[in-house]
Amino acid sequence: MHNKTIFQGLFILALFFGIWFGLSKVDFVGIMQIEKNTTSVENKIGDLIWDNINETEDVITNDSIVKTLDSLIAPICKANKIERDSLKIHIVKNDEVNAFALPNNHLVIYTGLLLDCKKQEAVQGVIGHEIAHIENNHVMKKLSKEVGLSVLLTAASGGKGGEIIKEIFKTLSSSAYDRTLEKEADMESVKYLLNANINPEPMADFMFELAQKEALPNTLSWISTHPESEERAKYILAYLKGKKYQKKQTLTEKSWVSFQEKVKVN
């Protein structure tokens, strides 16, 4: 028994020194520097893409429209402890039914999406989905996989930046994340809505509607970037089955209709 105790003590001591020695070989400063550089590249790429969009697209700055959209986003952020000011929300006048996240927390919403959604909760669900991509770092995961870190570094440093930035923008706005990341963003959005007492069912209904319109890919970009719409609607509804949740609307029906009218004529 005494020998066993000594052996256990020696084993624990050896384990301690082994872990200490291993940690002493880890270059924590180097790891922190890599993370800092990656963040710097992400910020630069996101701002360059947005600058390009801002110069070439019709960006809506109408105070009433911007504030009303923000009122739809604010309860999602508040209920899920997401810093609202960290998100850079942009409304772009474009008939495509689309919304997409960019690096550095930029989130672009096309007016085509705002007009195509019959219910405000559907817009909130789509925005929640894109916020989830941002919060879970899906944007840079996608770019690192599909574009490559070396290309991102070149774009951030300004080398042949213009053309590369256009290609990166095309990748983010018109090609899909892999199915695992899409489902993660879907379910995260559903949880965001539930936490904010917002009904997620219209989000699923919107996906069913998209599935019926898949013969019109030129105007419905959110389909091409988010495939298997019907399948996704089904697993959202399956998740909600049996759950009790509130169905509180953020805007009155009159305010929602008024918002869409203003978007239409702006």
C-alpha positions as CSV (number, residue, x, y, z in Angstrom):
1,M,0.0,0.0,0.0
2,H,2.9,2.3,0.9
3,N,4.7,1.5,-2.3
4,K,1.5,2.2,-4.3
5,T,1.1,5.6,-2.7
6,I,4.7,6.5,-3.5
7,F,4.3,5.3,-7.1
8,Q,1.1,7.4,-7.5
9,G,2.9,10.5,-6.1
10,L,5.8,10.0,-8.5
11,F,3.4,9.6,-11.4
12,I,1.6,12.8,-10.6
13,L,4.9,14.6,-10.2
14,A,6.1,13.3,-13.6
15,L,2.8,14.3,-15.2
16,F,3.1,17.8,-13.8
17,F,6.6,18.4,-15.1
18,G,5.7,16.8,-18.4
19,I,2.8,19.2,-18.8
20,W,4.9,22.2,-17.6
21,F,7.7,21.3,-20.1
22,G,5.2,20.9,-22.9
23,L,3.6,24.3,-22.2
24,S,7.0,25.9,-22.0
25,K,7.6,24.9,-25.6
26,V,4.3,26.6,-26.8
27,D,4.9,29.9,-28.5
28,F,2.0,31.8,-27.0
29,V,3.3,35.1,-28.2
30,G,3.5,33.7,-31.7
31,I,-0.1,32.3,-31.5
32,M,-1.4,35.7,-30.3
33,Q,0.5,37.4,-33.2
34,I,-1.1,35.0,-35.7
35,E,-4.6,35.7,-34.3
36,K,-3.9,39.5,-34.4
37,N,-2.7,39.3,-38.0
38,T,-5.7,37.2,-39.0
39,T,-8.1,39.7,-37.4
40,S,-6.3,42.6,-39.2
41,V,-6.7,40.8,-42.5
42,E,-10.4,40.1,-41.9
43,N,-11.1,43.7,-41.0
44,K,-9.2,45.0,-44.0
45,I,-10.9,42.6,-46.4
46,G,-14.4,43.4,-45.1
47,D,-13.9,47.1,-45.3
48,L,-12.5,46.8,-48.9
49,I,-15.4,44.8,-50.0
50,W,-17.9,47.2,-48.4
51,D,-16.1,50.2,-50.0
52,N,-16.4,48.6,-53.4
53,I,-20.2,47.9,-52.8
54,N,-20.7,51.4,-51.5
55,E,-19.1,52.9,-54.6
56,T,-21.0,50.8,-57.1
57,E,-24.4,50.1,-55.6
58,D,-27.3,52.3,-54.5
59,V,-27.1,52.2,-50.7
60,I,-30.2,53.3,-48.8
61,T,-29.6,55.8,-46.0
62,N,-33.3,56.9,-45.6
63,D,-33.5,57.5,-41.8
64,S,-37.0,56.0,-41.4
65,I,-36.1,52.8,-43.3
66,V,-32.8,52.4,-41.5
67,K,-34.4,52.9,-38.0
68,T,-37.3,50.6,-38.7
69,L,-35.0,47.8,-39.8
70,D,-32.8,48.4,-36.7
71,S,-35.9,48.0,-34.6
72,L,-36.3,44.5,-36.0
73,I,-32.7,43.6,-35.3
74,A,-32.3,45.2,-31.8
75,P,-34.5,42.7,-29.9
76,I,-32.5,39.8,-31.4
77,C,-29.2,41.3,-30.3
78,K,-30.5,42.3,-26.8
79,A,-32.0,38.8,-26.1
80,N,-28.9,37.0,-27.2
81,K,-26.2,39.4,-25.7
82,I,-24.9,40.3,-29.1
83,E,-23.4,43.8,-29.2
84,R,-25.6,45.7,-31.7
85,D,-22.9,48.3,-32.4
86,S,-20.5,45.6,-33.5
87,L,-22.7,44.8,-36.5
88,K,-22.4,47.1,-39.6
89,I,-25.9,46.7,-41.2
90,H,-26.2,48.0,-44.8
91,I,-29.4,48.2,-47.0
92,V,-28.7,48.1,-50.7
93,K,-31.3,48.8,-53.4
94,N,-31.3,45.6,-55.4
95,D,-34.1,43.4,-56.7
96,E,-32.3,40.2,-55.8
97,V,-33.8,38.3,-52.8
98,N,-30.5,38.2,-50.9
99,A,-28.6,39.0,-47.8
100,F,-25.0,38.1,-46.9
101,A,-22.4,38.5,-44.3
102,L,-18.9,40.0,-45.0
103,P,-15.8,40.0,-42.9
104,N,-15.4,42.5,-40.1
105,N,-19.1,42.2,-39.2
106,H,-20.6,43.8,-42.3
107,L,-24.1,42.5,-43.1
108,V,-25.6,43.5,-46.4
109,I,-29.4,43.3,-47.0
110,Y,-30.9,43.7,-50.4
111,T,-34.3,45.5,-50.7
112,G,-35.5,42.5,-52.8
113,L,-35.4,40.4,-49.6
114,L,-37.3,43.0,-47.6
115,L,-40.0,43.2,-50.2
116,D,-40.3,39.4,-50.8
117,C,-40.8,38.4,-47.2
118,K,-44.5,38.4,-46.4
119,K,-43.9,38.6,-42.7
120,Q,-41.4,40.6,-40.6
121,E,-40.4,37.5,-38.6
122,A,-39.1,36.0,-41.9
123,V,-36.8,39.0,-42.3
124,Q,-35.7,38.6,-38.7
125,G,-35.0,34.9,-39.3
126,V,-32.8,35.6,-42.3
127,I,-30.9,38.4,-40.5
128,G,-30.5,36.1,-37.5
129,H,-29.0,33.5,-39.9
130,E,-26.5,36.0,-41.3
131,I,-25.6,37.2,-37.7
132,A,-25.0,33.6,-36.8
133,H,-22.5,33.3,-39.7
134,I,-20.7,36.4,-38.3
135,E,-20.8,35.3,-34.6
136,N,-19.5,31.8,-35.4
137,N,-16.7,33.0,-37.7
138,H,-18.2,31.2,-40.7
139,V,-17.3,34.0,-43.1
140,M,-13.5,33.6,-42.7
141,K,-13.8,29.8,-42.5
142,K,-15.4,29.9,-45.9
143,L,-12.9,32.3,-47.4
144,S,-9.9,30.5,-46.0
145,K,-11.2,27.3,-47.5
146,E,-12.4,28.5,-50.9
147,V,-10.1,31.5,-51.6
148,G,-7.0,30.6,-49.5
149,L,-5.1,32.6,-46.9
150,S,-2.3,33.7,-49.2
151,V,-4.9,35.3,-51.6
152,L,-6.6,37.0,-48.7
153,L,-3.2,38.4,-47.5
154,T,-2.5,39.7,-51.0
155,A,-5.8,41.4,-51.2
156,A,-5.4,43.0,-47.8
157,S,-1.9,44.2,-48.6
158,G,-3.2,45.9,-51.8
159,G,-1.4,43.6,-54.3
160,K,-3.8,43.3,-57.3
161,G,-6.4,44.0,-54.6
162,G,-9.2,45.3,-56.8
163,E,-9.8,42.2,-58.9
164,I,-9.3,39.9,-55.9
165,I,-11.8,41.9,-53.8
166,K,-14.4,41.5,-56.6
167,E,-13.8,37.7,-56.6
168,I,-14.1,37.5,-52.8
169,F,-17.3,39.5,-52.9
170,K,-18.7,37.1,-55.6
171,T,-17.7,34.1,-53.5
172,L,-19.6,35.5,-50.4
173,S,-22.7,36.8,-52.2
174,S,-23.3,34.0,-54.7
175,S,-21.9,30.7,-53.5
176,A,-23.1,28.4,-50.6
177,Y,-21.5,27.7,-47.3
178,D,-21.2,24.0,-46.7
179,R,-24.3,22.3,-45.3
180,T,-22.9,21.9,-41.8
181,L,-22.3,25.7,-41.5
182,E,-25.7,26.4,-43.0
183,K,-27.5,24.2,-40.6
184,E,-25.6,25.6,-37.7
185,A,-26.6,29.2,-38.8
186,D,-30.2,28.1,-39.3
187,M,-30.6,26.6,-35.9
188,E,-28.7,29.4,-34.2
189,S,-31.1,31.9,-35.8
190,V,-34.1,29.9,-34.6
191,K,-32.7,30.0,-31.0
192,Y,-32.0,33.7,-31.4
193,L,-35.7,34.3,-32.3
194,L,-37.0,32.0,-29.5
195,N,-34.8,33.9,-27.0
196,A,-36.3,37.2,-28.2
197,N,-39.9,35.8,-28.1
198,I,-40.1,36.0,-31.9
199,N,-42.0,33.3,-33.8
200,P,-39.5,31.3,-36.0
201,E,-42.3,29.7,-38.1
202,P,-42.4,32.4,-40.8
203,M,-38.7,31.8,-41.4
204,A,-39.5,28.2,-42.3
205,D,-42.5,29.3,-44.4
206,F,-40.2,31.7,-46.3
207,M,-37.9,28.8,-47.1
208,F,-40.8,26.7,-48.4
209,E,-41.7,29.6,-50.6
210,L,-38.1,29.9,-51.9
211,A,-38.2,26.2,-52.7
212,Q,-41.2,26.8,-54.9
213,K,-39.4,29.6,-56.8
214,E,-36.2,27.7,-57.5
215,A,-37.0,28.0,-61.2
216,L,-36.2,31.7,-61.0
217,P,-32.5,31.7,-59.9
218,N,-31.6,35.1,-61.4
219,T,-33.8,37.0,-59.0
220,L,-33.6,34.7,-56.0
221,S,-29.9,34.6,-55.0
222,W,-30.7,33.5,-51.5
223,I,-31.7,30.2,-53.0
224,S,-28.4,29.6,-54.9
225,T,-26.4,30.5,-51.8
226,H,-28.6,28.5,-49.5
227,P,-29.6,25.3,-51.2
228,E,-32.1,22.6,-50.1
229,S,-34.6,25.3,-48.9
230,E,-37.4,22.8,-48.4
231,E,-35.2,20.4,-46.4
232,R,-34.1,23.3,-44.2
233,A,-37.6,24.4,-43.6
234,K,-38.5,20.9,-42.5
235,Y,-35.8,20.6,-39.9
236,I,-36.6,24.0,-38.5
237,L,-40.3,23.0,-38.0
238,A,-39.2,19.6,-36.6
239,Y,-37.1,21.4,-34.0
240,L,-40.0,23.6,-33.1
241,K,-42.5,20.8,-32.8
242,G,-43.8,20.4,-29.2
243,K,-42.1,23.6,-28.0
244,K,-44.1,26.4,-26.4
245,Y,-43.1,29.8,-27.5
246,Q,-44.5,33.3,-27.8
247,K,-45.5,34.8,-31.1
248,K,-44.9,38.4,-30.3
249,Q,-44.4,40.8,-33.3
250,T,-41.9,43.5,-33.1
251,L,-43.7,45.9,-35.4
252,T,-47.5,46.3,-35.7
253,E,-48.9,45.0,-38.9
254,K,-49.5,48.6,-40.0
255,S,-45.9,49.6,-39.4
256,W,-44.6,46.5,-41.3
257,V,-46.7,47.3,-44.4
258,S,-45.7,51.0,-44.1
259,F,-42.0,49.9,-43.9
260,Q,-42.3,47.8,-47.1
261,E,-44.0,50.6,-48.9
262,K,-41.2,53.0,-48.1
263,V,-38.6,50.5,-49.2
264,K,-40.5,50.0,-52.5
265,V,-40.6,53.7,-53.4
266,N,-37.3,54.8,-52.0
